[in-house]
Amino acid sequence: MPLEAWLALLSASVLISLSPGAGAATAMTFGLNHGVRGAAPAVAGLIAGFGTQLLIVAVGLGGLVATSPTLFQAIKWIGAGYLIWLGIQLWRARSLLSLDRETRGSKRQHFISAYLVNITNPKGMVFLVALMPQFMDPTLPRTPQLLVIAATLLIVDWSVMTGYSGLASHLSRWMQNPKALRWQNRVSGSALILAGLVLSTATL
């Protein structure tokens, strides 16, 4: 993967992970109740769930590239449109994150609970189907590209989820402030809209 493409992937990965969602809410929930160290098993569970979804999507996309390049390009267009739509939805969102304080249990239970949050989230898989084709070249070997994409997404998401848990443990009042959340949604939504527009232009 060219350096320019990887930097674009890295930027998109950061924006995606920072966007409020089930994973961010889970990381903040455990951060609020257990601190950044206590939230580590839950963060690991989130990443394991995300990795499982990545594996499923990667296998499916790999077969699609081999059998139908035209359909693959169509998915890229649909994916760019989905990013724009998701950004608009985020920009308009005003509700508070749902932070469940019932997080008692062992580290293993925390891991499993967080894993189930990501693995049962259909929006996450749809998002990956929309995103990953943007950074794949059908003319190049698929496996190295998929490995780079997966490693980048997982490392970034682990870093961001750990940061969210740490931030929540120190700024619990701010994390539940309606105005602060609204501005976070708008910034993340605007970034996703811009990313979708840029990706759609690149496919012309």
C-alpha positions in Angstrom: 0.0 0.0 0.0 1.4 3.4 -1.0 2.3 5.8 1.9 -0.3 8.3 0.8 -3.0 5.7 0.8 -1.9 4.5 4.3 -1.9 8.0 5.7 -5.5 8.5 4.3 -6.4 5.1 6.0 -4.8 6.2 9.2 -6.8 9.5 9.2 -10.0 7.7 8.4 -9.4 5.2 11.2 -8.9 7.9 13.8 -12.1 9.7 12.7 -14.1 6.5 12.8 -12.8 5.5 16.3 -13.4 8.9 17.7 -17.0 9.0 16.4 -19.5 8.3 19.3 -21.1 4.9 19.2 -21.6 1.7 21.1 -17.9 1.0 21.5 -17.1 4.5 22.8 -20.0 4.4 25.2 -18.9 1.0 26.5 -15.3 2.2 27.0 -16.5 5.3 28.8 -18.8 3.3 31.0 -16.0 1.1 32.3 -13.7 4.1 32.5 -16.2 5.9 34.7 -16.6 2.9 37.0 -13.2 1.3 37.1 -10.6 3.8 35.8 -8.4 3.3 32.7 -6.6 0.2 34.1 -9.8 -1.4 35.3 -11.4 -0.8 31.9 -8.6 -2.6 30.0 -10.3 -6.0 29.9 -13.4 -4.3 28.4 -11.3 -2.5 25.8 -9.7 -5.8 24.9 -13.1 -7.3 24.4 -14.2 -4.4 22.2 -11.1 -4.9 20.0 -11.6 -8.7 19.9 -15.2 -8.1 18.7 -14.0 -5.5 16.1 -11.3 -7.9 14.9 -13.9 -10.7 14.4 -16.0 -8.3 12.3 -12.9 -7.3 10.4 -12.1 -11.0 9.6 -15.6 -11.7 8.4 -15.6 -8.6 6.1 -12.1 -9.2 4.8 -12.9 -12.8 3.7 -16.0 -11.6 2.0 -14.3 -8.6 0.2 -11.4 -10.8 -0.8 -13.7 -13.1 -2.7 -15.6 -10.2 -4.2 -12.5 -8.6 -5.6 -11.6 -11.9 -7.3 -15.0 -12.6 -8.8 -16.5 -9.2 -9.7 -14.3 -6.0 -9.9 -17.2 -4.1 -11.2 -19.4 -4.9 -8.2 -16.4 -4.0 -6.0 -16.2 -0.6 -7.6 -20.0 -0.1 -7.0 -19.5 -0.9 -3.4 -16.9 1.8 -3.2 -19.4 4.3 -4.4 -22.0 3.1 -2.0 -19.5 3.2 0.8 -18.6 6.8 0.1 -22.3 7.7 0.2 -22.8 5.8 3.4 -20.0 7.8 5.1 -21.6 11.0 4.1 -25.0 9.8 5.3 -23.5 8.7 8.6 -21.8 12.0 9.0 -25.1 13.9 8.5 -26.8 11.6 11.1 -24.0 12.2 13.6 -24.1 16.0 13.0 -27.8 16.1 13.8 -27.6 13.8 16.8 -28.4 15.5 20.1 -29.0 12.7 22.6 -26.7 11.8 25.4 -24.6 8.6 25.3 -26.3 5.9 27.3 -23.8 5.1 30.1 -24.9 2.0 32.0 -23.2 2.0 35.4 -24.0 -1.7 36.1 -20.5 -2.9 35.2 -19.8 -5.2 38.1 -18.2 -8.6 37.6 -14.9 -10.2 36.9 -12.4 -9.2 34.2 -13.5 -12.1 32.1 -17.1 -11.0 32.4 -16.0 -7.5 31.4 -14.2 -8.9 28.4 -17.1 -11.0 27.2 -19.6 -8.2 27.8 -17.6 -5.7 25.7 -16.9 -8.4 23.0 -20.7 -9.0 22.6 -21.2 -5.2 22.2 -19.1 -5.0 19.1 -19.8 -8.5 17.6 -23.5 -8.0 17.7 -23.5 -4.4 16.3 -24.6 -4.7 12.7 -23.7 -1.0 12.0 -20.0 -1.8 12.7 -19.9 -4.5 10.0 -21.8 -2.3 7.5 -19.4 0.5 8.2 -16.4 -1.8 7.5 -18.0 -3.0 4.2 -18.3 0.7 3.3 -14.8 1.7 4.4 -12.4 -1.1 3.5 -12.9 -1.1 -0.3 -11.9 2.6 -0.4 -8.3 1.6 0.4 -8.0 -1.6 -1.6 -6.5 -1.9 -5.1 -8.1 -4.8 -7.0 -5.0 -5.0 -9.2 -2.7 -5.8 -6.2 -2.5 -8.9 -4.0 -5.4 -8.8 -1.6 -3.9 -10.4 1.6 -1.1 -7.8 2.3 -3.6 -5.0 1.8 -6.2 -6.5 4.1 -3.5 -7.1 6.8 -2.4 -3.5 6.6 -5.9 -2.2 6.8 -6.9 -4.6 9.7 -3.7 -3.8 11.7 -4.2 -0.1 11.3 -7.9 -0.1 12.3 -7.3 -2.4 15.3 -4.3 -0.4 16.7 -6.0 2.9 16.2 -9.3 1.7 17.8 -7.5 0.2 20.8 -5.6 3.5 21.3 -8.8 5.6 21.0 -11.0 3.3 23.2 -8.2 3.3 25.9 -8.2 7.1 25.6 -11.9 7.3 26.0 -11.9 5.2 29.1 -9.2 7.3 30.6 -10.9 10.5 29.6 -14.2 9.4 31.1 -12.5 8.4 34.4 -11.2 12.0 34.8 -14.0 14.0 33.1 -17.2 12.2 34.0 -19.3 15.4 34.2 -18.0 16.7 30.9 -18.6 13.4 29.1 -22.3 13.6 30.0 -22.8 17.3 29.3 -25.4 17.8 26.4 -23.6 20.8 24.8 -20.2 19.0 24.9 -21.6 15.9 23.3 -23.5 17.9 20.7 -20.3 19.6 19.5 -18.4 16.3 19.5 -21.1 14.8 17.3 -20.9 17.8 14.9 -17.1 17.7 14.6 -17.0 14.0 14.0 -20.0 14.1 11.6 -18.4 16.9 9.6 -15.2 15.0 9.3 -17.0 11.9 8.1 -18.9 13.9 5.5 -15.7 15.4 4.2 -14.1 12.0 4.1 -17.0 10.6 2.1 -16.8 13.5 -0.4 -13.0 13.1 -0.8 -13.4 9.3 -1.3 -16.2 9.8 -3.9 -14.1 12.2 -5.8 -11.1 9.8 -5.8 -13.2 7.1 -7.5 -14.0 9.2 -10.5 
